[in-house]
Amino acid sequence: MKILYIIDTLKIGGKARRFLELLKGVNNIFEVVLVYYDKNVFYEKEIKNLNAKIYSIKRCNNYSFLGFLELINIIKKERPSIIHSWMLIATCKILIVKYVFNFKLIDGSIASADGEKNNFKTNLLYNFSFRFSDVIVANSKVGINSFNAPIIKSMVIYNGFDFGRVADIKKINIPNIKKCTYIIGMIARFDDDKDYESFFTAAIKLLSINHDLIFITIGDGKNLDNFKGRYSKIPNFLFTGAVKNPLDYIDMFDICVLTTYTEGISNTLLEYMAFSKPIVTTNCPGTTELLENNKEAILIPPSSPNYLFNAIYKLLNNKSKMDLLGKNANEKLKKSFSIFNMISNYNKLYLSLFK
């Protein structure tokens, strides 16, 4: 069976990481064809290691006729049994020829939990795709609900973590760190849906009590320069920007933080869980599908730097609580969010389309 996958970008981020984990998992089960639109590929090595046909389409604008024609020619050439599209506009385009080339179509474009923020035109595109796609897949229940996807043809397949990635950890050396120092880290893009404001506000308050703390942020984005301008001169803050393997840094963290305004199932949280780290994160609907408060993480309200301060302060003074949260989170990951579970569920989905 040949499956053609479409994604808009392979830049660094949770969506691209989840996409590549899927392709690695199905690569030896099905014949894989990959189409991507963005020439800036962060995961170039991972793409080259795939046993797949790969096409790159120049990205002009979402309604480019030439881009549409190129995609249709690829479909005509490859004749896939299934197209699994992670790109809304591409899904809508290929619906025009769905019955000409007789393929099954999976809409995998729901990767967040903020569908209520869509404008009128975007909602029209989603409704068009939902109506004519064979299956709609999201990685969280809240994602399905927030985009108003029809329940009868929608399903949730949770992200999965590949524990083989832990074997590739490289030790990171950060100068001038005392042995008694605690490292508190957050991995997220510096975008509007990530609450770095609370992170830094809580960090400043914690430093007023304990100077032996280092705060590391990993990620790039449009708001990075703003925060660097405000905080980079403080020696207790480290901005790494985008990194190839964030797991190298998670291995160093004593407490892992993810403060956001909206979240589906976060790859970053899965990575924290893989290292049995205590987690403090925002109580978003998608996150509550993944973590239980006070059992596997400390969940705090959105935009609440004082709650974040209190949670971190209490953990720093309760090593047994830190260890228990990390242990429980790791066990939850192995039981419910393994890469095996994710690949197995996608495999069942693909095969079910032809029963």
N, C-alpha and C positions, 0 to 999 in steps of 0.2 A: 504494500500500500504506500502510495506517495502522498506526502503531506507538504504543502507549501505554506510557509510561515511569513507573515508580513509584520514589520515593526517600523515605526517612524525614526527611531534613533537608537544608537548603541553607545551613547554617551554614558558617563558614569552615573549610577543611580540604582535604586532598588528595582525599578521596573526592568531595566536591562539585565541586572543580575538574575532576577527571577526567570526572565526569558531564556537566558543562556543555560541556566540549570535545567530547564525543561528540555532544551535542544540536546544537551549532553546526555540526558536520560533516555530520550527516544531515538537517539542517533543510530543505535545498533538494533533497534526494533523495526523502524520504518525507514523508507527512503525519504530523506529530508531535503527540501529546497528552501533557501532563505532569501528573502527580499528585504532590503532595508533602504531608507531614503537619505539618511544623513551621512555625509562623507567623513565626518569627524568621529572615528571609531576609537573608543577608549579601550575596548576589550579585543584588540586586534589579534593577540596571541590565541585567545580562546576561540575566536572565529576560525582562525587558520587550522586549529586542531580538530575542527568538526569534519566528519566525513559527509560533506553536504555540498550541493551545488549552491553557489552564492552569487546573487545579483545585487548590484548597487544602482539605484535610480537617482539621478540628479534631482535635488529638491528645488523646485522653482517656487510655486505657490500651490496651495491645496487644490486649486481648480485648473491646473495646467493640463491642457489637452495632450501635450507631448508626453508628460509623465503618465497620464492615463493610458495612452496608446502603448507605451513601453511595457507597462504592467500587463496589459491585455496580451501583448505578444509573448511575454514570458509564460503566462497561463496557457496560451495556445500551444506553445512549444513543449511545456512540461506535462500538461494534461494531468494535474493532480486529482486524487480522489477526494481530498479534503483541503480546504484553505482555512487556516487558523490565523485570523487577522487580529493584531493587537493595535491597530490604527484605525480610528473611526472613519476618517475620510476615505481611506482605501477600501474599507468594507462597503461603504455606500457606492463607491465607483464600480466595484466588481459585481455588485448585485445586478447591474444592468446586463451582465453576460452570464449570470449564474446558470440559467437554464439552457444557454447555448452550449456551454462546455460541461454541463451536468456534474458539478462538484457539490459536495456538502460544505456549508459555510458555518464556521464558528466565530462568533463575535467575542473576542477577548479583550475589548478595549476598556472595560471597567477595571480600573486599577487604583481607585481612590474611593473615598466615602463622602464626597462633596458634590454629588450630582445636583443638589438643589441650587448650586451657584451657577449652573449653566444658563447661558442666554437663550433667547427664543430660537435662534438659528441652530445652535448646537443641539437643543432639545429636539428640533425637527429631524436632524440627522440621526440622532439616537433612535427616535421613534421609527424612522424609516428602516434602519438597520435591524432593530428588534423585531419588526414585523416580518421581514423576509429571511433573516438568518435562521439556520436550523437549530442552533443552540447558542445560548448566551452564557459565558463563563466569567465569574468574578472570583476574587480571592478572599471575599468577606461577605457575610450576610448583609451587613450594613451598606455595602456597595450596591448590591442588588436592589435594596429598598430605596436608597437615596437617588438612584437613577430611574426608579419606577419601571424596572425591567419586568416583563410578564413572567409571573412565577411558573407558569406551565412549561415554559421552555428554558428556564434559567437554572443554573446550578452553581454551587460553590465548590471550588477546589483550592484548599489552603496551600500557601507557600510551603516548601519543604527545604530543610537545611541538609547539606551534604557534609557529614562529619569528616570526610576525607580532606576537606579544606584545612582542617585544624593541623594536619600533619605538615603543612607547608609554612608554618609560622617562623618568622625571622625576628630575632631580638632587636628591639629598637633602643638605641642609647640616647638618652636625653641628659645633657650635661647639667651639673649643679643641682641634681636632685639628691636630697639626703635620704638615708635609708628609712627614716621614720616618716617620710612624706607620703601622704595619701594622694592618689591620682584619681580625679573625677573627670570623666569624659563624656562627650556627646558627639554622635555622628549623625549629621543631617545637612542637607543643602541650606545655604543661607537665603532662603526664599520666604515669601510672605506667609506661607502656611506652617512655618516652623517658628516656635516661640523662643528664640534666642534671648529676647529681652528679659524674660523671667530667669533664664539660665544665668546670665551675667549679673542681674540684680541680686539673686541669691548668692552667687559666688562672692561678690563684694562683701556682703554681710557675713558670710562664713570666714572670709579672710580677716575681718575685723576681730574675730575671736581666735582663729588658728592660722598662723602664717605658714605652717608646714603643709600646705595644700597646693597642688598643681591642677589647673583646669585646662584640659585639652579639647579643642574643637576640630572636627574633621569634616571637611566639605567645602565646596565653593558655592557660588551663586551671586545674585545681583546685590545682596545686602552685606556681602563679606567685607567690602572696603569700609563701609560705615562702622561696623563693629571693630574692625582692626584699628581704625582711626581713634576710636574711643578707648580701647583697652589694650592694644598691643604693647604699649610702653610699660605696662605692669608686668614684672618678671614672672608672676605666677600664672600668666595666661600664655598658652601656646596655640597658634593657628597653623595647622598643617596644610590647609587647602585640600584639594582632592588627592587621594592616595590610591595606589593600585590595589593594595590589600589591606582593608581596614582591620582585619583580624589581628594583624601584627600589633596594633595599638590596643585593641580590646584586651588582649592578653596582659597588658600592663595595667589596665584600669582596676581600681579598687571598687568604685561605684560607677555604674553606667546610667546615663540620663538621656531621655528623649522627651522634650517638651514640644508639643505641637498644638495646632488649633483643630486639625482634623486628621484622621488616620484610618486606613484600612488595616490590613495585616502587614505590619512593617517587617521588611527583611532585616533592618537594623536590630530590632528587638529579638528576632530569631538568632542573630549572631551573638548578641549579648547572652542569651540563654545557653548557647552552645559552650560558653566558657564558665558557666555556673557563677555568673556575676550578679550581685544584688542590683536590681533595677528600680529606678524611680522614673515614672513616666506619666503622661497626661491620661486622664480617664476618658478617652475617646471611645465611641461605640465599637469600632473595629478592634481596638486594643483589649476591650473586655471579652472579646471572643478568644483572645490569646492568653491573657493573664488574669488571675484572680487576685484581688486586692488583699494584701497582708499574708498571702500564701506564696505567690510566685513573684510578686513585685509590690512596690508601694505606688498606688495610683492616686494622683492629685487632680484637683479641678484645673480646667484651662486658665491660663493667664493668672497664675497664683504663685508669685515668687516667694511669698512667706510660707506657703505650704511646702514648696520645694526646699527652702532653707531648713525648715523643721524636720522634714523627712531625712535629708542628708545628715543634718546635725545628730539626729537620734541614731542613725546607722553607724556613724563614725564612733559612737560611744557604745555600740552593742555588736561586737564581733560575731557572737553566736547568731544573732538575727540576720546579719549579712550572709553568713554561711548557709543558713537554713533557706533563705529566699533564693540564693543561687542554686542550691541543690534541688529544690522543688521545681524551679524554672527549667533546669536541665532535664529533669525526669519528664516534665510535661512535653518538652521539645521532642525527646526520643520517642515518646508514646504517640503523640498526635500530629507532629509537624516534621516528620522525617522526609528526606528526599524520596525514599522508597514509596511512602504513602502518596506523595504528589504524582510521581511518575506512574504508579499503578492506577491511580484515579483517572489520569489523562488517557492512559492506554485503554481502560475500560470504556471511556467516553468515545474514543475514536472507533473502536470496534463496534460499539452499540449503534453507530450511525448507519451500519449496513446490515443490521439484523432484520 
